[in-house]
Amino acid sequence: MSERMYKADQIKIMASQKLRSLGKQIVSDLERGKFPYLELPARTTANIVYDEKLRQYVLGEKRVERTTKNIRHLRPFAQLLWIAAFAKKLLHDGKTSTLRDTYYVAIGEGIDFEDQNESDEMIMQLESILDFPREDFNIFPEERASIYGDLIIEYTVPGFRGKRVDLSIHPDGFAIGPALTTAEFVKCGAEQVFVIEKGAVFSRFVEEGADKKYKAILIHTAGQSPRNCRKLIRRLHDELNLPVYVFTDADPWGVHIASVLIHGSALSAHIKEINVPDAIWAGVWPSDIRKYKLPSMKLSEQDIKRIQDLEADPRYQTDPWKREIKEFWNIKRKAELEAFSRYGLDFIVKEFLPERLTELQKQ
């Protein structure tokens, strides 16, 4: 058994022990005639602080209490306990579930979730209590991110251990699920990682051979990076020492996608080391709209509200974030990665990419 597999097994054991301790705490309160209660970290933007050692934003010291003394807390308290019991069963049985699947199992057992968002929220609350990500108690999201490039991996999950895959043999890329995220890196010919928000641009990079021209591993996030995707990018950087460049739309949502990958997210601030502090936001920047005369659109009211939110967020108080947010107010426009296609389908790979990489490497 490899060291990675051994550590993964130990993490599962520790997660199971924490779930058991949580259950014992509730039972103990009931046996002593006390109203069971739980303390949870406040998962809000106002309660995130920068951890210099981890180099990411983490949850601060503010806490919230959920107690069965309060009738309004009874329903979410019961929902949370069901999620904990389900997670314990998954680990005990060696089974896995998805966020969607968990929601439907809960409905089937009569648990009163209004929708999957409510179920997902309870799973995140359990994470914050246990200080373990949901993946460690075998609950995974539906995967949508993908990877392509000069990298051979070896699976470590039961049933596939020892099997190797060349990630450059599938032009659509391989889905970044838990099996790929935990695989061993056997051989890598790449020298950097390009993280791309949009599927059309990811396909363009593959078609134009960006992986070979720039010796790059290409990763498609399909919007905000799923956690498995962020974990894999972190591993590529830490274990293979590959620099990471992030390409997003020049709109407030694209800015946030890049920042979450680099700084960490407020919602997942209770999860450590799934950000990539050394990653570089490579564009498209709002200032590129003027620089490259890109087709653009007016900012919507929703965009304007989002920009105001970013300005108040501690993660956006330094450059390039502060500079580029200011540019939104100057031009009052937004643009997408695909806007470079006005100059030809290969412009983004043949012209923009080398110019931007040269510019960033000089900084």
N, C-alpha and C positions, 0 to 999 in steps of 0.2 A: 504494500500500500504506500502510495506517495505521501509526502508531507502535506500536500494540499488536501488530499482525501482524508487524511487523519484529522487535520484541523477542522474540516467541514463536519466530520462525524462528532467531534468534541463540541462544536458549536450547537449542533442539534441536541446533544445531551444537556448542555447548559440551559438552552431555551426550554426544554421539557421540564427541567428542575425548577426554573422560574415560574412556569405555568402552575406547577404543582404547589409551589410556595404561595402563589396568589390564591389558589383554591383553599389551602389550609388557613390562610388569613381570614377569609370569609367565613369558613366553618367555625373557626375559633371565636369570632365575634358573635355568631349566632348561639353557640354553646354557652357563652358567658352572658347572654341576654342583652347584648349590645347591638345597636343598629350598624350593620356593615357600612364601611365607607372606603373610598379610594381617593388618593391624591394624584392629580395628573399635572404635568407641565402645561403651562398656557402656550398653545401653539399659534401665536400671533406674530405679525411683523414687529409689533411693539416689544416683544419679548425675545428678539434674536440679538445676539451679541457676537462680535468677532473673536474667535479663539486663535490667538497668535500661534500656538503650538500646532493645532490642527490645520490652520490656515483656511478656515471656513466659518460661516455663520452657524452658530448653534443656539439652542434654547437657553434663555436666561433663567433666573431663579423664581420667577413668578409662577405660582401654582394655583390650580383650581380644585375644589373639592366636589366629589360626587358622593352623596350620602343617601341612604335609604330612609333617613328621617324626613327628607323632603319628597313629597309625593310627586313633584315634577321630575325628580331624578330617578324614580323607580323604573320607568320604562327604559331609558338609556343604560341604567345600571344592569338590568336584566339582559339587554342586548349585548352588552360588553361581556358579561359572564358566559353567554352562549358562544360568542366568538372565541373566548378563551378555551372553553370546553371542546369546541370543534378543532381548534389548533392542536390541543393536547392529543386528541384522537388521531389527527393526521400524522403527528410525529410517532405515536405509539404503533400505528398500523403501517408506517412507511409509505403513506399515500401523499399525493399532492392535490392542490385545488387551485383554481383561478379566482380572482375577485368576483367575476360573474357567477361562476359555479357556486361559490360560497353563499352568495345572495340567494340563489335558487334552492340550495339545501336548507337554508334558514327558513324560507317561505314554506318549504315542504314540511318542516317540523313545527310550523305554526308560530314562528318568531315574527313579531310585528315590525317589519321594516317597510317603510313607505316606498322606497326605491333603492337602487343599488348605491346611490350616493350616500345614503344613510348607513348602509352596511359598510361601505368603504371607510367612512369616518370612524366607525367603531373599531375597525382593524387598525387604523392609524393611532387611535387612542390606546389600544392594547400595546402597540409598538412602543409608544412613549412611556408607558408604565413599566414594561419589561426591559426597556433599553435594548431591544433586539428588533431588527427589521423583519417584516412579514415573511420574507423569503426564508428566514431561519426557522420559521414554524410552518414552512411548506405551502404558503399561499402566494401565488404569483399573479401578475397582471397578464392580460392578453398581450402578446408580443406584436409589435409593429415595426420596430427598428431592424436594420439589416447591416451587414458588413461584407465588404468585398476587398480582396487584395492579396498580396504575396505573403501569406501566412498559413502555415500548417499547424493544426491543433490536434490534440489527442483527448478524447472524452474521458471523464473520470466518474460519470454517473453510473449506477448499477444497470447492467444490461448492455451497456455500450463502452465500458471501460476498455481502454487499449485501442479502440477504433480511431483512425486518423482521417482527417478531412483537409483538403486543400481549398482554402476559401476563395481562390481565384477561378474555380471551375464553374461557378454559377453566375451568369451575367446579371441576374436580378438580386444577387446577394443572398447570404444566409441569414435567416431570422435569428435575432439575438435573444435567445431564451436562456433559462437557467443552466441548461446543459452546456451551451456554448460559453456562457459567462464564466463557468467554473472549470473549463477545459484547460489542459496544460498547453503552453506555447512550445511547439517542437522546433520549428524553423521559421525565421522571419527575414524576408529580403527587403522589407520596407524601412524607410528612414524617418518617416513622419506620418501623422494621422490627420486627415481632412474630415471634419464632422460637418455634415450638410443637413440643413433643416428640410429642404424640399425634395420630393421624389423625382421630379422632372430634372432637377439639376444634378442629383446623384446619378441618374441614368446618363445624363450628358457627360459627366466626368468619366463614367465607365466607357461609353461609346468613343470618347476622344482619347482614351488611354491615359488619363491623368495618373492612374496608379503606377504606370510604367514610366511616364515622362518625369514624374516627380518622386518616384519611389515612395508612394503613399498608400496607406490603408484608407479606404473610403468607408465612412459610416453614415448611414441615413437615419436621422432621428424621427422623421415623420412628425414634426412639430416638437413639442417639449420632450426632452430625452426621457424615456422610461428608465427606471432605476437599474435594471440589468444592463442597459446600454451605458449608463454612467459608470457603473462598476467596471465594465469591460474597458471603457476608455481609460479609466484610472489605472487599471492593470497594465494596459499597453504603454502608458506613460511611465509608471513606476518600475515595472519589471523589465521592459525592453528599452527604456530611456528614450522614448519617441516623443518629440515635440507635437503638440496638438493645436490645430488651427480650426476655428469654428466659423462657419458661414451661415448667416441667417438673413431673413428679409430686413430691409431698412424700414421697419415699423416698430412701434413700442412693444409689440408681442415678440418680435424677433430679438430685440434688445434683451428682453427678459429671458428668452430661451438661452441665449449665450451666457448671461449672468448666472443663471441657475447652475449651469454646467461648471462654471468657474468658481462661484462663491458658495453654492449650495442654495436650497430653497427654504422658504419659511415653513411650508407645510411638512417638509422632511428634515427640519433642523435637528430633530431628535436622532437622526441616523448619521453616524460618523463615516467619514472617508468615502463618500460617493461623489464628491466633487473633484475637480482637477484644477488646483490653484494656479498652476503654471500654464494652463491653456490660454490661448490668445484669441480674442475676438477679431477676426480678420475682415469683417464686413458681411453684407453690404452695409456701410455706414450711411447715415443721413447725408453726410457731406459728400458722399459719392454720387448722390443724385445730381448735384450741380457739377461736380468734377467730370462726370461721364455723360452729362446731359441725358439721364435715364428717363424713360417714360414713367410718369408718377401720377399719383392720385391725391386728392385733397384729404387731409386728416378728418376723420369723422368725429362726432361728439364723443363716441366711445373711445376713440384713439386719444383725444385730448384729455379725457378723464384718466386714462391709463398713464399718460405721460406725467400728469400731476401726481399720480400715485408713485411713479418711479422717482420723481424729484424728492419725495418725502422719505424714500426708502434708504436706509444706511448703506446699502450695497452700491449705490450709484453716486457717491459723493466725490469720486476721483475720476480723472481721465483714464481711458477715453469716454467713459460713460457720461460724465458730466458735460464734457465738450459736445458730444453727439446729441444728447438730449436737448441742449441749448440750440443746436442746429435745427431740430424739429420746429422750434418756435420761430426761427429765422425764415425757414422756407415754407412751413405749414403744409408739407407734402410727405408722402411715403412712397416706397417702391419695393418691388419684389426681386428676388434673385434672378428670376426669369427675364427681367427687364433688359439685361445685357444682350438678349437675343435680337434686339433691334439692329445690332451690328453684325449679325450672323450667328448661326448656332454654335460655332466653335470659339467665339470671341472670349467667353468667360474663362475657358481653359487656356487658350493660346495667348491672350493679351492681358486680361485682368489679373489672372492668377499669378503669373511671374512678376508683374509689376507690384502687386500687393505683398507677395512674399519678400521681394527685394526691399521694399519699403520697411516692412516689419523687422527684418533681420538687421537693418541699419540702426534701429532704435536701441 
